[in-house]
Amino acid sequence: MVEGCRKMEAFYQTDLATVTWCVAVSVTPAIDVYSFGMCALEMAALEIQGNGDSGTLVTEEDVQRTIDSLDDESQKDFVRRCLAREPGDRPNARELLFHPLLFEVHPLKLLAAHALVYSTANISETITDEVVQRLFGPDVVVAEVTHADRPGVQMRMGDVPVAEKLEKFVEDVKYGIYPLTAFTARQPPPPRPRPVTPEIAESVKSVTPEPLDVEGRRVVNMMCNVKSREETCELLVRNIHCS
């Protein structure tokens, strides 16, 4: 325990620790980018000088010396961006995906699978086998090359080698196994202000009284029953009918 505390105290006294750990700011995703850069450096160089059980500490000079020992310039630039001293100078996760070291152009197969899965009219679950055979049968022509001096060449579905089942690949795309990292996610439409419902409008009390609609009607016929009370001399009106 004492030896571990001494190593931790010595680590905090190095320049490497002050880069990420000894900062008087709130923790942001930039510290994750720094950790990712250290992992990438150790994977690329196989070992960082001064790291391990030898008892020596990893300093800033050791990190820079290890970066300079890499052969690929893209790897050097990638690691240096992740290990920038200022957290604000480090790229975010999406910017790292567009770095030449990680950027990958998506094949048309993946783009077509995303268009099929995320389209509004998804026919992958409602299409019948007859339609599949008619559109994607082995005799369907998918490409044709014409020549002016010789007969053309046709390529059919049966001539295309299939390394994996398309159903399994589309299902993997549906569950997010093959995301599109080179495209910006579609932004949702701006929210519309919801109209005030009558219940809410009635619950709000106003200072000024609301005007009342006065309705006038003409009485054509009126009938009532009058009965005298036995204990008094007053009359009691029982029923009134108006029309």
C-alpha angles and dihedrals in degrees: 000000000000092000091050092051091051092052091049091049091050090048092055090054093060127091091240092063094049091058096069113358107044099053123124095222135092119276112263134177087267089082089057089053089052091051090048090052092052091050091048091050093051091048092049096044095033089220138028115222111251094022124117137044096319091100096239120125127239109242132187090258091056091052093049091046090052091049091051090052092064116103099208114078091204090058091050093051092045094052094043091053091051093046097048111147095229113063091217091060094058118096122242124243095269093050089052090055089059093051112116089242093061105020114114129181108233116236120242089248091064093044091051091049092052091048090052096046099043099038118116092237101050107184097175092096099038103040115108128229091247091059091047092053092047094050102030104024122137092257096052112115111234099173138013130190117201125200129193096216101037140026118286127252123235126200117205133196090257090059094057112093113230114207095183139010113275092216091061092045093050090048091052090051090049091056094047101255093129107038125181105246097171095063132070114245115252110261117231117246116267111271116257119229109255114236116243112259119228091246091058092044092052093048092058108089118220127209094223116062116248116248116255122226107235112209122195122205132183117230112217100173132016129181130181140170118229121194129176121233115241097219097044139032093243125112123236120213108210109175133014121190120188129185 
